[in-house]
Amino acid sequence: MKRHFTIGMAGHIDHGKTSLTKVLTNVDTDRLKEEKERQISIELGFAPLYENEDMQVSVVDVPGHERFIRQMIAGVAGIDLVVLAVAADEGVMPQTKEHLEILGFLGIKKGIVAITKIDKVEEDFLSLVKGEIMLELEGSVFENSPVAMLDSLSGKGIEDIRQLILDELGTLEPRDTKGPFRLPVDQVFTVKGQGTVVRGTVYEGSVKEGESLIILPNHIETKARQLQIHHKPAMQAFAGQRAAVNLSGIAKEEIRRGDVLVSSEHFNVTKCLDVSLRSSSDLDHIVKQRTPIKCYIGTSEVMGRIVFFDRNEIGAEHEEVLCQLRLEEEIVTKRGDRFILRRPSPQETIGGGWVIDPMGDKYRFGTKTIEELAKKKAGNPKERIISALMEEKGLSIQDLIKRTSLNESEVKTVLDQEEFLSYSSGYYTAQNIIENVTEEIYDRLMEYQQAFPMRPGINKAEAVQAMQDAFPKSLLDFVLKRGEEEGAWKRNGQFFSTAVFSPHVPANWSKRVEGMLQAIKAEGLQVKYLDNYMEDAGIPDTLRTELTYFFTEQRLLVPLDGQFHLSAERFDEAVAKLKSQTADSFEVGAAKEILGLSRKFIIPFLEKLDSERITRREGNIRVWVK
Ligand SMILES: Nc1nc2c(ncn2[C@@H]2O[C@H](COP(=O)(O)OP(=O)(O)OP(=O)(O)O)[C@@H](O)[C@H]2O)c(=O)[nH]1
């Protein structure tokens, strides 16, 4: 398959980037009128450099002026190789250095040094000039890079650098064009008769004409109606290619630079990132805890703050710091993405680094958090999955792909291992999380039983409700069922209790309660209000509701109309007696006589029979049902 590469041009203002691009590609990237007038490249200029059956190469001419560093960051994201232009007559200048550092932050590994304007230096001095420049480049990505000596005006050295570029590109690993498609938008415009077009470098994956796409972070659905690569129609655009995508059904106002075009929901929309940060070696001020920053990531530029967990400030020490970025707006990112932080004003590079976890959380200040972040940073696929599961307890495959930035097959390979299991269709967790949830549920049952020994256990809905903030509901359902099957607890209707538990009166009250039940039983069917017996037995108010519930639930007493509570034994005897002395049905008068009850007691008693479906009332008579 054809490979696609983008080459970036970096270097100090006026060091010949645009001229070199022009002689290499025959395209004048300084194409805007304003640029022509001011002789400064304002917009990023892209031009095709080379194409054969195996590869297609384009150049992005990155402007050199300090003010335009933001554009350089947007352009460099997605670049395979950087050509650093250094004018022979000036050598390495301050802005060259800033570019070098930014390239380092952006993780650019391959470079070529183009020493331009060699016609401006005596030939005898050239090797000296070259030596000096290479000395300045020590420690940067260009330290061991091939060097070309050029005169862009006469074309001297141009064929050498073209060959160097192709040779270097040949040594690069192919970009992943198989994964989900992502294109950070850097330009949005309307084309007459076509509608909205966005342009950017395809970061990963590929896109086909007609494909359904999503614009993040606003989740707007759209379609790639047409594709263009370097102003020529194309059926498909691949990672590394600069592409223009004509989108259907979208107004220009709905999209802006910094938005990201994706093919699936595999990407995180986030405002809080765990990152590895290195400060700039030129940083001349202290960056304090929660300092406002401007974060450049992909093509987005968002204000935010740095949050440290093991210090309150950083200087120019350049060491790696694990910290967090809290942004004011949502961005789209995944693990491994590079970013640059700048001071909002005066504009100055603070540092840069890469995203460890795109979905950061609130953590405590202290070494424990740093240890966790270090683990996350080092994490192999399995550790990353475990760490995401530990935070969320259970996740779908889609969520795991987002959280870990692994691809689908990597996620599935890890989930196939025995430490993981599916608790609901498509949702996974780890065995030890199941154990933790089991323990937590068990502890809750024990606590509940201690607090309410007279209740049959904890109501399922209540238990799920109480734990739903910490665990997904379907995971709780799964663990409740599994614990029941394994005998960790038992279920009685809607109630769960530990396996050996049965509701009981607390030992210190059992004697009095027993006496009270005897007293109620002794009174037969003509009882006083339950409260009177409680009073007589010296049962405190606080216990009465629980006890009443217990008596009914355990069927020690049968409540009539909520006022009287009969001993269950006496109630059953009365039902048996009535049944034995009547035929299929009976009238109130007959029941009164048989049971020797006054109207005050017989009516609630018979209504109880109806409500228990022992009898059925039909006008004046009651028919036995069972
Ligand atoms: N003599 C000589 N002049 C050159 C050479 N390359 C570029 N120039 C001149 O240097 C000036 C700046 O060149 P550009 O190519 O625009 O430089 P640039 O780095 O793209 O500048 P910015 O885009 O503004 O950062 C122009 O006047 C060019 O004609 C060269 O090899 N020899």
The ligand as an SDF file (V2000), in Angstrom:
LIG
                    3D

 32 34  0  0  0  0  0  0  0  0999 V2000
   21.1390   34.1390   -1.3340 N   0  0  0  0  0  0  0  0  0  0  0  0
   20.1990   33.3180   -0.9560 C   0  0  0  0  0  0  0  0  0  0  0  0
   19.0620   33.8380   -0.5530 N   0  0  0  0  0  0  0  0  0  0  0  0
   18.0800   32.9860   -0.1310 C   0  0  0  0  0  0  0  0  0  0  0  0
   18.2820   31.5840   -0.1420 C   0  0  0  0  0  0  0  0  0  0  0  0
   17.1470   31.0370    0.3560 N   0  0  0  0  0  0  0  0  0  0  0  0
   16.2950   32.0500    0.6190 C   0  0  0  0  0  0  0  0  0  0  0  0
   16.8570   33.2220    0.3390 N   0  0  0  0  0  0  0  0  0  0  0  0
   16.2370   34.5610    0.5140 C   0  0  0  0  0  0  0  0  0  0  0  0
   16.0420   34.8150    1.8800 O   0  0  0  0  0  0  0  0  0  0  0  0
   14.8120   35.5000    2.0980 C   0  0  0  0  0  0  0  0  0  0  0  0
   13.9200   34.7110    3.0380 C   0  0  0  0  0  0  0  0  0  0  0  0
   13.6510   33.4530    2.4640 O   0  0  0  0  0  0  0  0  0  0  0  0
   12.3410   32.6430    2.7570 P   0  0  0  0  0  0  0  0  0  0  0  0
   12.4280   31.3680    2.0290 O   0  0  0  0  0  0  0  0  0  0  0  0
   11.1330   33.4600    2.5770 O   0  0  0  0  0  0  0  0  0  0  0  0
   12.5620   32.4070    4.2940 O   0  0  0  0  0  0  0  0  0  0  0  0
   11.5830   31.7590    5.3180 P   0  0  0  0  0  0  0  0  0  0  0  0
   12.4170   31.0030    6.2820 O   0  0  0  0  0  0  0  0  0  0  0  0
   10.5430   30.9890    4.5960 O   0  0  0  0  0  0  0  0  0  0  0  0
   10.9700   32.9940    6.0000 O   0  0  0  0  0  0  0  0  0  0  0  0
    9.6280   33.0920    6.9010 P   0  0  0  0  0  0  0  0  0  0  0  0
    8.6160   32.2550    6.2040 O   0  0  0  0  0  0  0  0  0  0  0  0
    9.3060   34.5100    6.8870 O   0  0  0  0  0  0  0  0  0  0  0  0
   10.0040   32.5640    8.2340 O   0  0  0  0  0  0  0  0  0  0  0  0
   14.1840   35.6970    0.7280 C   0  0  0  0  0  0  0  0  0  0  0  0
   14.4880   36.9680    0.2730 O   0  0  0  0  0  0  0  0  0  0  0  0
   14.8690   34.6460   -0.1330 C   0  0  0  0  0  0  0  0  0  0  0  0
   14.9670   35.0240   -1.4730 O   0  0  0  0  0  0  0  0  0  0  0  0
   19.5310   31.0810   -0.5800 C   0  0  0  0  0  0  0  0  0  0  0  0
   19.7960   29.8670   -0.5830 O   0  0  0  0  0  0  0  0  0  0  0  0
   20.4460   32.0020   -0.9770 N   0  0  0  0  0  0  0  0  0  0  0  0
  1  2  1  0
  2  3  2  0
  2 32  1  0
  3  4  1  0
  4  5  2  0
  4  8  1  0
  5  6  1  0
  5 30  1  0
  6  7  2  0
  7  8  1  0
  8  9  1  0
  9 10  1  0
  9 28  1  0
 10 11  1  0
 11 12  1  0
 11 26  1  0
 12 13  1  0
 13 14  1  0
 14 15  2  0
 14 16  1  0
 14 17  1  0
 17 18  1  0
 18 19  2  0
 18 20  1  0
 18 21  1  0
 21 22  1  0
 22 23  2  0
 22 24  1  0
 22 25  1  0
 26 27  1  0
 26 28  1  0
 28 29  1  0
 30 31  2  0
 30 32  1  0
M  END
$$$$
